[in-house]
Amino acid sequence: MKTFLSQPLNVFLTAFFLIALPLITLPINLFDGEIVQQQGTTDITIQAPLSLSYFVGLGYSKEDMLGIKDFYLLPKGYAVAFIVLIGIPGLIAYRVNLSKKKE
């Protein structure tokens, strides 16, 4: 009997959305990034953990962004984001695929 979660692609998409939803809606600072602050005529770069919610405009107020010129992820932050958003759901879907082949 086939169920919705017996297909690896459906498992991948479900796991992706279940993991991505809190990361994009809540300010969970997990990913290495840099914040560029403007102080007068100089820019100061600060390394800090960032949340994916900051990139969609959630998790901070306008007062928090005073003096902030830009913020972005570092390569290590992109790697962690890829592993969490693509790698973990991919491993879960692969495990479902392996168990499906055993049957």
C-alpha positions as CSV (number, residue, x, y, z in Angstrom):
1,M,0.0,0.0,0.0
2,K,1.4,3.3,-1.1
3,T,1.2,6.3,1.3
4,F,2.2,9.9,0.7
5,L,5.4,9.5,2.7
6,S,6.5,6.2,1.1
7,Q,7.8,8.1,-1.9
8,P,11.3,9.6,-1.4
9,L,10.6,12.8,-3.1
10,N,7.6,13.4,-0.9
11,V,9.6,12.7,2.2
12,F,12.4,15.1,1.0
13,L,9.9,17.9,0.4
14,T,8.1,17.3,3.7
15,A,11.4,17.3,5.7
16,F,12.6,20.3,3.8
17,F,9.5,22.4,4.6
18,L,9.5,21.2,8.3
19,I,13.1,22.2,8.7
20,A,12.9,25.4,6.6
21,L,9.7,26.8,8.2
22,P,11.2,27.6,11.6
23,L,14.5,28.6,10.2
24,I,12.9,31.2,7.9
25,T,10.2,32.4,10.4
26,L,12.1,32.5,13.7
27,P,15.3,34.4,14.5
28,I,17.5,31.4,15.1
29,N,21.1,32.5,14.7
30,L,22.9,29.4,13.4
31,F,24.7,30.5,10.2
32,D,28.0,32.3,10.2
33,G,27.8,35.7,8.5
34,E,29.1,39.2,8.5
35,I,27.4,42.5,9.4
36,V,28.6,45.7,7.8
37,Q,28.0,48.7,10.1
38,Q,28.4,52.2,8.9
39,Q,29.9,54.6,11.4
40,G,30.4,58.0,9.9
41,T,32.3,57.5,6.7
42,T,33.9,54.2,7.6
43,D,32.4,50.7,7.3
44,I,33.1,48.2,10.1
45,T,32.6,44.5,9.4
46,I,31.6,42.3,12.3
47,Q,31.4,38.5,12.2
48,A,28.3,37.2,13.8
49,P,25.9,34.3,13.6
50,L,22.9,35.2,11.4
51,S,19.4,33.8,11.0
52,L,17.8,33.0,7.6
53,S,14.7,35.0,8.8
54,Y,16.8,38.2,8.5
55,F,17.0,37.7,4.8
56,V,13.2,37.7,4.3
57,G,12.7,40.6,6.7
58,L,11.5,38.7,9.8
59,G,13.1,38.6,13.2
60,Y,14.3,42.2,13.6
61,S,12.8,45.6,14.0
62,K,13.7,48.8,12.2
63,E,15.5,50.1,15.3
64,D,17.8,47.0,15.2
65,M,18.9,48.0,11.6
66,L,20.0,51.5,12.4
67,G,23.6,51.9,11.2
68,I,23.6,48.5,9.5
69,K,24.6,48.8,5.9
70,D,24.5,45.2,4.8
71,F,24.6,41.6,6.2
72,Y,25.4,38.4,4.4
73,L,26.4,34.8,5.0
74,L,30.0,33.6,4.8
75,P,30.9,30.5,2.8
76,K,30.8,28.4,6.0
77,G,27.3,29.8,6.7
78,Y,26.2,28.8,3.2
79,A,27.6,25.3,3.7
80,V,25.8,24.9,7.0
81,A,22.5,26.2,5.4
82,F,22.9,23.7,2.5
83,I,23.6,20.8,4.9
84,V,20.6,21.7,7.1
85,L,18.1,22.5,4.3
86,I,19.2,20.0,1.6
87,G,21.5,17.4,3.2
88,I,19.4,16.3,6.1
89,P,16.1,16.0,4.1
90,G,18.1,14.2,1.4
91,L,19.5,11.7,3.9
92,I,16.0,11.1,5.3
93,A,14.6,10.6,1.8
94,Y,17.5,8.2,0.9
95,R,16.8,6.2,4.0
96,V,13.2,5.9,3.0
97,N,14.3,4.8,-0.5
98,L,16.6,2.1,1.0
99,S,13.9,0.7,3.2
100,K,11.5,0.7,0.2
101,K,13.9,-1.4,-1.8
102,K,14.3,-4.0,0.9
103,E,10.6,-4.7,0.8
